[in-house]
C-alpha cells in the first residue's frame, strides 16, 4: 500500500511548468526523500498533495483516500511547508493550544507532541526565545497533534546548525520506526537524506527523473570515479569531449558512469595538460548520483 500515490499530476503557472505528469508512489511506513534542484517542483508537489494548490490534471490518493474538494483525505495528514507558523509572543504550549482548539482535539495531545519532539521542558518558554531548531521541532509538534499517519515536511533542516540537524534526523527516524508514520521530506542536505531515507524521489524541471529505493538508485550507478585535479573546468571539458559525463564538487571532480577505463581517463587528462593529483573509485553516494542525474547532459528517465 502507498501512503501517497499520484497519477499524471500536473500544474502550470501561466507559461511555466510547475509539475508535469508526475506519478508519486510513497510506500506506507517509509521515509521518502524528495529531492531536486531549486525550482524543480518539490514545494509545488507538496502543496498539491495538501490541497493548497489545485492540479490542472491528475489524481491524488493519500492513505487510500482520493483527495477531492471535500478534503477528507487530509484527516490523517500532518505537514510543515517551509517554516512553521508560530506566534512568537506565545509559549510553545500556547501555540499548540491554538492548533488543538482549531482541530477540536483532546488536551492530552499537547503533552504527547511536546515529548515526541523533545520540547517537554521548554513548552512554557516563549517561542521568540526558541532556537531555529526548536522552532522547527515545534512546527512538527503542531503537525503531530492530530496523530497523522502521514507527515509531509518541506526543508525541515533549513538553516539548522549541526546539533539541530542531528536532532531532526533522530526525530524523523523515530517517527517512522517507533510510530509507524510515513514521512515525506524534501531537503538540500543530501547526506542527511542518505542516512534516513528508505526511498528516493528525484524531480527535475517538474518531471520525475527517478523513484525507488536508495539501493536501487545506487545499483544503477555502482561506482563513481573521483578525480582531484586542476584546473577542474578544463578537466570537465576534456572528459566531456570523450563522452564522459562529469560534475564538479567542492572537493574534486566526480565522474559517474565513465565510458572508458580509468587508465585511459587519466592519460587523456595528463595529455591535455591537466595536473592530476589523485584518482580513485568509490561507491556512488547520493550526492554524486544527484549531481549526475540533475546535470543538463544527463539522460531523462522514462
DRENLUM-296019 format. One record per residue: residue number from 1; residue in one letter; z, y, x of N, C-alpha, C, O in turn. Coordinates in steps of 0.1 Angstrom, whole numbers, padded with zeros to 4 digits. Example, Ala and Ser with C-alpha at 12.3 -4.5 7.8 and 13.67 -1.06 7.14 Angstrom:
BEGIN
1|a|0078|-0057|0132|0078|-0045|0123|0078|-0033|0132|0085|-0033|0142
2|s|0071|-0022|0128|0071|-0011|0137|0079|0000|0129|0080|0011|0134
//
This chain:
BEGIN
1|x|0000|-0012|0008|0000|0000|0000|0000|0012|0009|0006|0013|0019
2|x|-0007|0023|0004|-0007|0035|0011|0001|0046|0004|0001|0047|-0008
3|x|0009|0053|0012|0017|0064|0007|0008|0076|0004|0010|0083|-0006
4|x|-0003|0077|0011|-0013|0088|0009|-0027|0081|0010|-0030|0074|0019
5|x|-0035|0084|0000|-0049|0079|0000|-0057|0089|-0006|-0055|0094|-0018
6|x|-0068|0094|0001|-0077|0103|-0005|-0091|0097|-0005|-0094|0089|0004
7|x|-0099|0102|-0014|-0113|0097|-0014|-0122|0109|-0014|-0123|0117|-0024
8|x|-0130|0110|-0004|-0140|0121|-0002|-0135|0135|-0006|-0141|0142|-0013
9|x|-0123|0138|0000|-0117|0151|-0003|-0124|0162|0004|-0125|0161|0017
10|x|-0127|0172|-0003|-0135|0184|0003|-0129|0197|-0003|-0125|0198|-0014
11|x|-0130|0207|0006|-0126|0220|0002|-0133|0230|0011|-0132|0229|0023
12|x|-0140|0240|0005|-0146|0251|0012|-0140|0264|0009|-0134|0266|-0002
13|x|-0141|0273|0019|-0137|0287|0017|-0149|0296|0019|-0152|0300|0030
14|x|-0156|0299|0008|-0168|0306|0009|-0178|0298|0016|-0182|0287|0012
15|x|-0183|0303|0027|-0193|0295|0035|-0187|0287|0046|-0193|0279|0053
16|x|-0173|0287|0047|-0166|0280|0057|-0161|0267|0052|-0156|0266|0041
17|x|-0162|0256|0060|-0157|0243|0056|-0142|0242|0060|-0139|0244|0071
18|x|-0134|0239|0050|-0120|0236|0053|-0119|0221|0057|-0115|0218|0068
19|x|-0122|0212|0047|-0123|0198|0050|-0135|0193|0042|-0139|0198|0032
20|x|-0141|0182|0047|-0153|0177|0041|-0153|0162|0041|-0154|0155|0051
21|x|-0151|0156|0029|-0153|0142|0027|-0142|0133|0034|-0146|0123|0039
22|x|-0130|0138|0035|-0120|0130|0043|-0114|0120|0035|-0111|0122|0023
23|x|-0112|0108|0041|-0106|0096|0034|-0093|0093|0042|-0094|0084|0051
24|x|-0082|0099|0038|-0070|0096|0045|-0064|0083|0039|-0065|0080|0027
25|x|-0058|0075|0048|-0051|0063|0045|-0038|0062|0053|-0038|0058|0065
26|x|-0027|0066|0047|-0014|0067|0054|-0005|0055|0049|-0001|0056|0038
27|x|-0003|0045|0058|0005|0034|0053|0019|0037|0049|0025|0045|0056
28|x|0024|0031|0039|0038|0033|0035|0047|0029|0045|0046|0018|0051
29|x|0057|0038|0048|0067|0035|0058|0064|0038|0072|0072|0036|0081
30|x|0052|0043|0074|0047|0047|0088|0050|0061|0091|0053|0069|0083
31|x|0050|0064|0104|0050|0078|0109|0035|0080|0113|0030|0074|0122
32|x|0029|0089|0106|0015|0092|0107|0013|0105|0114|0016|0115|0109
33|x|0007|0105|0127|0005|0117|0134|-0009|0122|0130|-0019|0116|0132
34|x|-0009|0134|0125|-0021|0141|0120|-0025|0151|0131|-0018|0161|0132
35|x|-0036|0149|0138|-0040|0157|0150|-0053|0163|0148|-0061|0159|0140
36|x|-0055|0174|0155|-0068|0181|0156|-0066|0194|0162|-0055|0200|0162
37|x|-0077|0200|0167|-0076|0214|0173|-0073|0224|0163|-0073|0221|0151
38|x|-0069|0236|0167|-0067|0247|0158|-0079|0249|0149|-0090|0249|0154
39|x|-0076|0251|0136|-0087|0253|0127|-0095|0241|0123|-0105|0242|0116
40|x|-0090|0229|0126|-0097|0216|0123|-0096|0212|0109|-0104|0205|0104
41|x|-0085|0217|0102|-0083|0214|0088|-0070|0207|0085|-0069|0201|0074
42|x|-0061|0206|0095|-0048|0199|0092|-0040|0206|0081|-0036|0199|0072
43|x|-0038|0219|0082|-0030|0226|0072|-0036|0226|0059|-0030|0224|0049
44|x|-0050|0228|0059|-0057|0227|0046|-0055|0214|0039|-0053|0213|0027
45|x|-0056|0203|0047|-0055|0190|0042|-0041|0188|0036|-0039|0183|0025
46|x|-0031|0193|0043|-0017|0191|0038|-0015|0200|0025|-0008|0195|0016
47|x|-0020|0212|0025|-0019|0220|0013|-0026|0213|0001|-0021|0215|-0010
48|x|-0037|0207|0003|-0044|0199|-0007|-0035|0188|-0012|-0034|0186|-0025
49|x|-0029|0181|-0003|-0020|0170|-0007|-0008|0174|-0016|-0004|0166|-0024
50|x|-0004|0186|-0013|0008|0191|-0020|0004|0200|-0033|0013|0205|-0039
51|x|-0009|0200|-0036|-0013|0208|-0048|-0012|0223|-0046|-0013|0230|-0056
52|x|-0011|0227|-0033|-0010|0242|-0031|-0025|0248|-0030|-0027|0260|-0032
53|x|-0034|0239|-0028|-0048|0242|-0029|-0055|0232|-0038|-0051|0220|-0038
54|x|-0065|0236|-0045|-0073|0227|-0053|-0086|0222|-0046|-0093|0231|-0041
55|x|-0088|0209|-0046|-0101|0205|-0039|-0113|0208|-0047|-0113|0209|-0059
56|x|-0124|0210|-0040|-0137|0212|-0046|-0142|0198|-0052|-0149|0198|-0062
57|x|-0138|0188|-0045|-0142|0174|-0049|-0132|0165|-0043|-0126|0168|-0033
58|x|-0132|0153|-0048|-0124|0142|-0042|-0111|0139|-0051|-0108|0145|-0061
59|x|-0104|0129|-0046|-0093|0123|-0053|-0081|0122|-0043|-0083|0118|-0032
60|x|-0069|0124|-0048|-0057|0123|-0040|-0047|0114|-0047|-0044|0116|-0059
61|x|-0042|0104|-0040|-0032|0094|-0046|-0020|0095|-0037|-0021|0092|-0025
62|x|-0008|0098|-0042|0004|0098|-0035|0014|0088|-0041|0017|0088|-0052
63|x|0018|0079|-0032|0028|0068|-0036|0022|0061|-0049|0030|0057|-0058
64|x|0009|0059|-0049|0003|0051|-0060|0000|0059|-0072|-0005|0054|-0082
65|x|0003|0072|-0072|0000|0081|-0084|-0010|0091|-0081|-0010|0098|-0070
66|x|-0020|0093|-0090|-0030|0103|-0088|-0025|0117|-0090|-0018|0120|-0100
67|x|-0028|0125|-0080|-0024|0139|-0081|-0034|0147|-0091|-0046|0147|-0088
68|x|-0028|0152|-0102|-0037|0159|-0112|-0030|0172|-0115|-0020|0176|-0108
69|x|-0034|0178|-0125|-0029|0192|-0129|-0014|0191|-0133|-0007|0201|-0133
70|x|-0010|0179|-0138|0004|0178|-0142|0014|0177|-0130|0026|0179|-0131
71|x|0008|0173|-0118|0015|0173|-0105|0027|0163|-0105|0036|0165|-0097
72|x|0027|0153|-0114|0038|0144|-0115|0039|0135|-0102|0049|0130|-0099
73|x|0028|0134|-0095|0027|0126|-0083|0035|0132|-0072|0039|0125|-0062
74|x|0039|0145|-0073|0047|0151|-0063|0062|0149|-0064|0069|0154|-0056
75|x|0066|0142|-0074|0080|0139|-0076|0087|0132|-0064|0099|0135|-0061
76|x|0080|0124|-0058|0085|0116|-0046|0081|0122|-0033|0081|0114|-0023
77|x|0077|0135|-0032|0072|0140|-0020|0080|0152|-0016|0083|0161|-0024
78|x|0084|0153|-0003|0091|0164|0003|0082|0170|0013|0074|0163|0019
79|x|0083|0183|0016|0074|0189|0025|0079|0201|0032|0088|0208|0026
80|x|0074|0204|0044|0077|0217|0051|0064|0221|0057|0060|0215|0067
81|x|0057|0231|0052|0045|0236|0057|0047|0248|0066|0053|0258|0061
82|x|0043|0248|0078|0045|0259|0088|0060|0261|0090|0067|0252|0095
83|x|0066|0272|0086|0080|0274|0088|0088|0274|0075|0082|0277|0064
84|x|0101|0270|0075|0109|0268|0063|0111|0282|0057|0113|0292|0064
85|x|0112|0282|0043|0115|0295|0036|0130|0295|0034|0136|0288|0026
86|x|0137|0304|0041|0151|0305|0041|0156|0319|0038|0149|0329|0041
87|x|0168|0320|0032|0174|0333|0030|0184|0335|0042|0194|0329|0042
88|x|0180|0344|0052|0188|0345|0064|0203|0350|0062|0212|0346|0069
89|x|0205|0357|0051|0219|0362|0048|0228|0352|0042|0240|0354|0040
90|x|0222|0340|0038|0230|0330|0032|0232|0319|0042|0225|0317|0052
91|x|0242|0311|0039|0246|0300|0048|0235|0288|0046|0228|0289|0036
92|x|0236|0279|0055|0227|0267|0053|0230|0260|0040|0220|0256|0033
93|x|0242|0258|0037|0246|0252|0024|0241|0259|0012|0237|0254|0002
94|x|0243|0273|0013|0238|0281|0001|0223|0280|-0001|0218|0281|-0012
95|x|0216|0280|0010|0202|0278|0009|0198|0265|0002|0189|0265|-0006
96|x|0205|0255|0006|0202|0242|0000|0207|0242|-0015|0201|0235|-0024
97|x|0217|0249|-0018|0222|0250|-0032|0212|0256|-0041|0210|0252|-0053
98|x|0205|0266|-0036|0194|0273|-0044|0183|0262|-0047|0179|0261|-0059
99|x|0179|0255|-0037|0168|0245|-0039|0173|0234|-0049|0166|0229|-0057
100|x|0186|0230|-0047|0192|0219|-0056|0192|0224|-0070|0188|0216|-0079
101|x|0196|0236|-0073|0196|0241|-0087|0182|0242|-0093|0180|0238|-0104
102|x|0172|0246|-0085|0159|0247|-0090|0153|0234|-0094|0146|0232|-0103
103|x|0157|0223|-0086|0152|0210|-0089|0161|0202|-0098|0158|0191|-0102
104|x|0173|0208|-0102|0182|0201|-0111|0188|0188|-0105|0189|0178|-0112
105|x|0192|0188|-0092|0197|0177|-0085|0212|0177|-0084|0218|0187|-0085
106|x|0218|0165|-0082|0233|0164|-0081|0238|0171|-0069|0231|0171|-0058
107|x|0250|0176|-0069|0256|0184|-0058|0257|0175|-0045|0256|0181|-0034
108|x|0260|0163|-0047|0262|0154|-0035|0250|0153|-0026|0251|0150|-0014
109|x|0238|0157|-0031|0226|0156|-0023|0227|0166|-0011|0221|0164|0000
110|x|0234|0177|-0013|0235|0187|-0002|0242|0181|0010|0237|0182|0022
111|x|0254|0175|0008|0261|0169|0019|0253|0158|0026|0253|0157|0038
112|x|0246|0150|0018|0238|0139|0023|0227|0145|0032|0224|0140|0043
113|x|0220|0155|0028|0210|0161|0035|0214|0168|0048|0208|0166|0059
114|x|0226|0174|0048|0231|0181|0060|0235|0170|0070|0233|0172|0082
115|x|0241|0159|0066|0244|0149|0075|0232|0142|0081|0232|0140|0093
116|x|0222|0140|0073|0209|0134|0078|0203|0142|0089|0198|0136|0099
117|x|0203|0155|0088|0196|0164|0098|0206|0168|0109|0202|0176|0117
118|x|0219|0164|0108|0228|0167|0118|0234|0182|0117|0237|0187|0128
119|x|0234|0187|0105|0240|0201|0104|0252|0201|0096|0256|0212|0090
120|x|0259|0190|0094|0271|0189|0086|0282|0199|0091|0290|0204|0083
121|x|0283|0202|0104|0293|0211|0109|0288|0225|0109|0296|0234|0112
122|x|0276|0228|0106|0271|0241|0106|0266|0246|0092|0260|0256|0091
123|x|0269|0238|0082|0265|0242|0068|0269|0255|0063|0263|0261|0055
124|x|0281|0260|0068|0287|0272|0063|0283|0284|0071|0287|0295|0068
125|x|0276|0282|0082|0271|0293|0090|0259|0300|0084|0251|0293|0077
126|x|0257|0313|0086|0246|0320|0081|0233|0315|0087|0233|0312|0099
127|x|0223|0314|0080|0210|0309|0085|0205|0318|0096|0197|0314|0105
128|x|0208|0331|0095|0204|0340|0106|0210|0337|0119|0204|0342|0129
129|x|0221|0330|0119|0227|0326|0132|0223|0312|0137|0227|0308|0147
130|x|0214|0306|0130|0208|0293|0134|0198|0295|0145|0191|0305|0145
131|x|0198|0285|0154|0187|0285|0164|0174|0281|0157|0175|0276|0145
132|x|0162|0282|0163|0150|0278|0157|0150|0264|0153|0145|0260|0142
133|x|0155|0255|0162|0156|0241|0159|0165|0238|0147|0161|0229|0139
134|x|0176|0245|0146|0184|0243|0134|0178|0247|0121|0179|0241|0111
135|x|0170|0258|0122|0163|0263|0110|0152|0253|0106|0150|0250|0094
136|x|0146|0247|0116|0136|0236|0112|0142|0224|0106|0137|0219|0096
137|x|0154|0221|0111|0161|0209|0105|0166|0212|0091|0167|0204|0083
138|x|0170|0225|0089|0175|0229|0076|0163|0229|0066|0165|0225|0054
139|x|0151|0232|0071|0139|0231|0062|0136|0217|0058|0132|0214|0047
140|x|0139|0208|0068|0137|0194|0065|0147|0189|0055|0145|0181|0046
141|x|0160|0194|0057|0170|0191|0047|0167|0195|0033|0169|0188|0023
142|x|0160|0207|0032|0155|0211|0018|0145|0201|0013|0146|0197|0001
143|x|0137|0196|0021|0126|0187|0017|0132|0173|0013|0127|0166|0005
144|x|0144|0170|0019|0150|0157|0017|0160|0157|0004|0164|0146|0000
145|x|0162|0168|-0002|0171|0169|-0013|0168|0160|-0024|0176|0154|-0031
146|x|0155|0159|-0027|0151|0151|-0038|0149|0136|-0034|0143|0128|-0042
147|x|0153|0132|-0022|0153|0119|-0017|0138|0113|-0018|0136|0104|-0025
148|x|0129|0120|-0011|0115|0116|-0013|0112|0103|-0006|0119|0098|0003
149|x|0101|0097|-0010|0095|0085|-0004|0085|0089|0007|0082|0082|0017
150|x|0080|0102|0006|0070|0107|0015|0074|0121|0019|0078|0129|0011
151|x|0073|0123|0033|0076|0136|0038|0064|0141|0046|0059|0134|0055
152|x|0060|0153|0043|0048|0159|0049|0053|0172|0057|0058|0181|0051
153|x|0051|0171|0070|0056|0182|0079|0045|0187|0087|0037|0180|0094
154|x|0043|0201|0086|0033|0207|0094|0039|0214|0106|0046|0224|0104
155|x|0036|0209|0118|0041|0215|0130|0056|0217|0130|0061|0228|0133
156|x|0064|0207|0128|0079|0209|0128|0085|0212|0142|0096|0217|0143
157|x|0077|0209|0152|0082|0212|0166|0078|0225|0171|0081|0229|0182
158|x|0071|0233|0163|0065|0245|0167|0076|0255|0172|0085|0259|0164
159|x|0075|0259|0185|0085|0269|0190|0098|0263|0195|0106|0271|0199
160|x|0100|0250|0194|0113|0244|0197|0114|0243|0212|0104|0241|0220
161|x|0127|0244|0217|0129|0242|0231|0130|0227|0233|0131|0219|0224
162|x|0131|0222|0246|0131|0208|0248|0142|0200|0241|0140|0189|0236
163|x|0154|0206|0240|0165|0199|0233|0162|0198|0218|0164|0188|0212
164|x|0156|0209|0212|0152|0208|0198|0141|0198|0195|0141|0192|0185
165|x|0132|0197|0205|0121|0187|0203|0127|0173|0203|0123|0164|0195
166|x|0137|0170|0212|0143|0157|0213|0150|0154|0200|0149|0143|0194
167|x|0157|0164|0194|0165|0162|0182|0155|0160|0170|0158|0151|0162
168|x|0144|0167|0170|0134|0164|0159|0128|0151|0161|0126|0144|0150
169|x|0125|0146|0173|0120|0133|0175|0129|0122|0169|0125|0113|0162
170|x|0142|0123|0173|0152|0114|0168|0153|0114|0153|0154|0103|0146
171|x|0152|0126|0147|0153|0127|0132|0142|0120|0125|0144|0113|0116
172|x|0130|0123|0130|0118|0117|0123|0118|0102|0124|0114|0095|0115
173|x|0121|0097|0136|0122|0082|0138|0133|0076|0129|0131|0065|0123
174|x|0144|0083|0128|0155|0079|0119|0150|0078|0105|0153|0068|0098
175|x|0144|0088|0100|0139|0089|0086|0130|0077|0083|0131|0071|0072
176|x|0121|0074|0092|0112|0063|0090|0118|0049|0091|0116|0041|0082
177|x|0126|0047|0102|0132|0034|0104|0144|0031|0095|0145|0020|0090
178|x|0153|0040|0094|0165|0038|0087|0164|0041|0072|0171|0034|0064
179|x|0156|0050|0068|0155|0054|0054|0142|0049|0047|0140|0050|0035
180|x|0133|0044|0055|0120|0039|0050|0111|0050|0044|0103|0047|0036
181|x|0113|0062|0049|0105|0073|0044|0091|0074|0052|0092|0073|0064
182|x|0080|0075|0045|0068|0077|0052|0067|0091|0056|0070|0101|0049
183|x|0064|0093|0069|0064|0107|0075|0049|0110|0080|0044|0103|0088
184|x|0044|0120|0074|0031|0125|0079|0034|0138|0086|0039|0148|0080
185|x|0031|0139|0099|0034|0150|0107|0023|0155|0116|0016|0147|0122
186|x|0020|0168|0115|0010|0174|0124|0017|0180|0136|0028|0185|0134
187|x|0011|0180|0147|0017|0186|0159|0006|0188|0170|-0003|0181|0171
188|x|0009|0199|0178|0001|0201|0190|0007|0193|0202|0000|0192|0213
189|x|0019|0188|0201|0026|0182|0212|0023|0167|0212|0030|0159|0206
190|x|0012|0164|0219|0006|0150|0218|0016|0140|0224|0016|0129|0219
191|x|0023|0143|0234|0033|0134|0240|0043|0130|0230|0048|0118|0230
192|x|0047|0139|0221|0058|0136|0211|0052|0127|0200|0058|0117|0196
193|x|0040|0130|0196|0033|0121|0186|0032|0107|0191|0034|0098|0184
194|x|0028|0106|0204|0026|0093|0210|0039|0085|0210|0039|0073|0209
195|x|0051|0092|0211|0064|0085|0211|0069|0081|0197|0077|0071|0196
196|x|0064|0087|0187|0070|0084|0174|0060|0079|0164|0064|0072|0154
197|x|0047|0080|0166|0037|0077|0155|0033|0062|0156|0031|0057|0167
198|x|0031|0056|0144|0026|0043|0143|0011|0044|0142|0003|0035|0147
199|x|0007|0054|0134|-0008|0056|0131|-0012|0070|0134|-0004|0079|0134
200|x|-0025|0071|0137|-0030|0084|0141|-0042|0088|0132|-0050|0079|0129
201|x|-0043|0100|0128|-0055|0106|0121|-0059|0117|0129|-0052|0127|0132
202|x|-0072|0117|0133|-0077|0128|0141|-0088|0135|0133|-0098|0129|0129
203|x|-0087|0148|0131|-0096|0156|0123|-0102|0167|0132|-0095|0174|0139
204|x|-0115|0168|0131|-0123|0178|0139|-0133|0185|0130|-0141|0178|0124
205|x|-0132|0198|0130|-0141|0206|0122|-0142|0201|0107|-0153|0200|0101
206|x|-0130|0198|0102|-0129|0194|0088|-0133|0179|0085|-0133|0176|0073
207|x|-0137|0172|0095|-0141|0158|0093|-0132|0148|0101|-0128|0152|0112
208|x|-0129|0137|0095|-0121|0127|0102|-0129|0121|0114|-0140|0116|0112
209|x|-0124|0122|0126|-0130|0116|0138|-0125|0102|0140|-0132|0093|0145
210|x|-0112|0100|0137|-0106|0086|0139|-0094|0085|0130|-0087|0095|0127
211|x|-0092|0073|0125|-0079|0069|0118|-0076|0055|0120|-0084|0046|0119
212|x|-0064|0052|0124|-0059|0039|0126|-0046|0039|0134|-0040|0049|0137
213|x|-0043|0027|0139|-0031|0026|0147|-0033|0032|0161|-0045|0033|0166
214|x|-0022|0035|0167|-0023|0041|0181|-0029|0030|0190|-0037|0033|0199
215|x|-0025|0018|0188|-0030|0007|0196|-0045|0005|0195|-0052|0003|0205
216|x|-0051|0007|0183|-0065|0006|0180|-0072|0017|0187|-0083|0015|0193
217|x|-0066|0029|0187|-0073|0040|0194|-0073|0038|0209|-0083|0041|0215
218|x|-0062|0033|0214|-0062|0031|0229|-0071|0019|0233|-0077|0020|0244
219|x|-0073|0010|0224|-0082|-0001|0227|-0097|0003|0227|-0105|-0003|0234
220|x|-0100|0014|0220|-0114|0019|0221|-0117|0026|0234|-0128|0027|0238
221|x|-0106|0030|0241|-0108|0037|0254|-0097|0031|0263|-0086|0037|0265
222|x|-0100|0020|0269|-0089|0012|0275|-0083|0019|0288|-0071|0018|0290
223|x|-0091|0026|0295|-0086|0033|0307|-0092|0046|0308|-0103|0049|0303
224|x|-0085|0055|0315|-0090|0068|0318|-0091|0070|0333|-0082|0065|0340
225|x|-0101|0077|0338|-0102|0079|0353|-0097|0094|0355|-0103|0103|0350
226|x|-0087|0095|0363|-0081|0108|0366|-0085|0112|0380|-0082|0105|0390
227|x|-0091|0124|0382|-0096|0128|0395|-0090|0142|0398|-0091|0151|0390
228|x|-0083|0143|0409|-0078|0156|0414|-0088|0161|0424|-0090|0155|0434
229|x|-0093|0172|0421|-0104|0178|0429|-0105|0193|0427|-0100|0199|0417
230|x|-0113|0199|0436|-0116|0213|0435|-0130|0216|0439|-0135|0209|0449
231|x|-0138|0225|0433|-0134|0231|0420|-0136|0223|0408|-0146|0215|0408
232|x|-0128|0223|0398|-0128|0214|0387|-0140|0217|0378|-0147|0207|0374
233|x|-0144|0230|0376|-0155|0233|0367|-0168|0227|0373|-0177|0222|0366
234|x|-0170|0228|0386|-0182|0223|0392|-0182|0208|0392|-0193|0202|0389
235|x|-0170|0202|0393|-0170|0187|0392|-0173|0182|0378|-0180|0172|0377
236|x|-0168|0189|0368|-0172|0186|0355|-0187|0187|0352|-0193|0178|0346
237|x|-0193|0197|0357|-0208|0199|0356|-0215|0188|0363|-0225|0183|0357
238|x|-0211|0184|0375|-0217|0173|0382|-0217|0160|0374|-0227|0153|0373
239|x|-0205|0157|0370|-0203|0145|0362|-0211|0144|0349|-0217|0134|0346
240|x|-0212|0155|0342|-0219|0156|0330|-0234|0154|0333|-0242|0149|0324
241|x|-0239|0159|0344|-0253|0157|0348|-0256|0142|0350|-0268|0139|0349
242|x|-0246|0134|0353|-0248|0120|0354|-0245|0112|0341|-0244|0100|0341
243|x|-0242|0120|0330|-0239|0113|0318|-0225|0109|0316|-0222|0100|0308
244|x|-0216|0114|0324|-0202|0111|0324|-0194|0122|0316|-0194|0133|0321
245|x|-0188|0119|0305|-0180|0128|0297|-0167|0131|0304|-0160|0122|0308
246|x|-0164|0144|0307|-0152|0148|0314|-0145|0160|0307|-0152|0168|0301
247|x|-0132|0160|0308|-0124|0171|0303|-0114|0175|0313|-0108|0167|0320
248|x|-0112|0188|0314|-0102|0193|0324|-0089|0195|0318|-0087|0202|0308
249|x|-0078|0189|0324|-0065|0191|0320|-0058|0200|0331|-0063|0203|0342
250|x|-0045|0204|0328|-0038|0213|0337|-0036|0207|0351|-0037|0214|0361
251|x|-0034|0193|0351|-0030|0187|0364|-0042|0180|0371|-0040|0172|0380
252|x|-0054|0181|0366|-0065|0174|0372|-0077|0173|0363|-0077|0180|0352
253|x|-0086|0165|0366|-0098|0163|0358|-0098|0149|0353|-0098|0139|0361
254|x|-0098|0147|0340|-0097|0134|0334|-0111|0130|0329|-0118|0138|0322
255|x|-0115|0118|0333|-0128|0113|0329|-0126|0101|0320|-0119|0092|0324
256|x|-0131|0100|0308|-0129|0089|0299|-0143|0082|0297|-0153|0088|0297
257|x|-0142|0069|0296|-0154|0060|0294|-0165|0063|0304|-0176|0066|0301
258|x|-0161|0063|0317|-0171|0065|0327|-0182|0055|0326|-0180|0043|0325
259|x|-0194|0060|0327|-0206|0051|0326|-0211|0046|0339|-0222|0040|0340
260|x|-0204|0048|0350|-0208|0044|0363|-0195|0039|0371|-0184|0044|0367
261|x|-0197|0031|0381|-0185|0027|0389|-0177|0038|0395|-0183|0049|0398
262|x|-0164|0036|0397|-0156|0047|0402|-0161|0051|0416|-0161|0063|0420
263|x|-0165|0041|0424|-0170|0044|0438|-0182|0053|0437|-0184|0062|0445
264|x|-0191|0051|0427|-0203|0060|0426|-0199|0074|0421|-0205|0084|0426
265|x|-0189|0075|0413|-0184|0088|0408|-0179|0096|0420|-0182|0108|0422
266|x|-0171|0089|0428|-0166|0096|0440|-0177|0100|0449|-0176|0112|0454
267|x|-0187|0092|0452|-0198|0095|0461|-0206|0107|0455|-0210|0116|0463
268|x|-0208|0107|0442|-0216|0119|0436|-0208|0132|0438|-0215|0142|0441
269|x|-0195|0132|0436|-0187|0144|0437|-0187|0149|0452|-0189|0161|0454
270|x|-0185|0140|0461|-0185|0143|0475|-0198|0149|0480|-0199|0159|0487
271|x|-0209|0142|0476|-0222|0147|0480|-0226|0160|0474|-0234|0168|0479
272|x|-0219|0164|0463|-0221|0177|0457|-0212|0188|0463|-0212|0199|0458
273|x|-0204|0184|0473|-0196|0194|0479|-0182|0196|0472|-0175|0205|0475
274|x|-0178|0186|0463|-0165|0187|0457|-0155|0180|0465|-0157|0169|0470
275|x|-0144|0187|0467|-0133|0182|0475|-0124|0173|0466|-0117|0178|0458
276|x|-0125|0160|0468|-0117|0150|0460|-0105|0146|0468|-0105|0141|0479
277|x|-0093|0149|0462|-0080|0146|0469|-0073|0134|0463|-0064|0129|0469
278|x|-0078|0130|0451|-0072|0118|0445|-0080|0113|0434|-0086|0121|0426
279|x|-0080|0100|0432|-0089|0094|0421|-0082|0081|0418|-0081|0072|0426
280|x|-0079|0079|0405|-0073|0067|0401|-0074|0065|0386|-0076|0074|0378
281|x|-0074|0052|0382|-0075|0049|0368|-0061|0047|0362|-0052|0043|0369
282|x|-0059|0049|0349|-0047|0047|0342|-0049|0044|0328|-0060|0048|0323
283|x|-0040|0038|0321|-0042|0035|0307|-0044|0048|0299|-0038|0058|0303
284|x|-0053|0048|0290|-0056|0061|0282|-0043|0066|0275|-0037|0058|0267
285|x|-0040|0078|0277|-0029|0084|0270|-0035|0091|0257|-0047|0094|0256
286|x|-0026|0094|0248|-0030|0101|0236|-0036|0115|0240|-0046|0119|0233
287|x|-0031|0121|0250|-0036|0134|0254|-0050|0133|0259|-0059|0141|0255
288|x|-0053|0123|0268|-0066|0121|0273|-0076|0117|0262|-0088|0122|0262
289|x|-0072|0109|0253|-0080|0105|0242|-0083|0117|0233|-0095|0118|0228
290|x|-0073|0125|0230|-0075|0137|0222|-0086|0146|0228|-0095|0150|0221
291|x|-0085|0149|0241|-0095|0158|0247|-0109|0151|0247|-0119|0158|0246
292|x|-0109|0138|0249|-0122|0132|0249|-0129|0132|0235|-0141|0135|0234
293|x|-0121|0129|0225|-0127|0128|0212|-0129|0141|0205|-0136|0142|0195
294|x|-0123|0152|0210|-0125|0165|0204|-0134|0174|0212|-0137|0185|0208
295|x|-0140|0168|0223|-0149|0176|0231|-0162|0177|0224|-0166|0169|0215
296|x|-0169|0188|0226|-0181|0191|0219|-0192|0181|0222|-0201|0180|0214
297|x|-0191|0174|0233|-0202|0164|0236|-0198|0150|0232|-0206|0141|0235
298|x|-0186|0149|0226|-0182|0135|0222|-0190|0132|0209|-0192|0140|0200
299|x|-0193|0119|0207|-0200|0115|0195|-0190|0114|0184|-0178|0111|0185
300|x|-0195|0118|0172|-0186|0118|0160|-0186|0103|0155|-0195|0096|0156
301|x|-0174|0100|0150|-0172|0086|0145|-0179|0086|0131|-0180|0097|0125
302|x|-0183|0075|0126|-0189|0074|0113|-0179|0077|0102|-0183|0077|0090
//
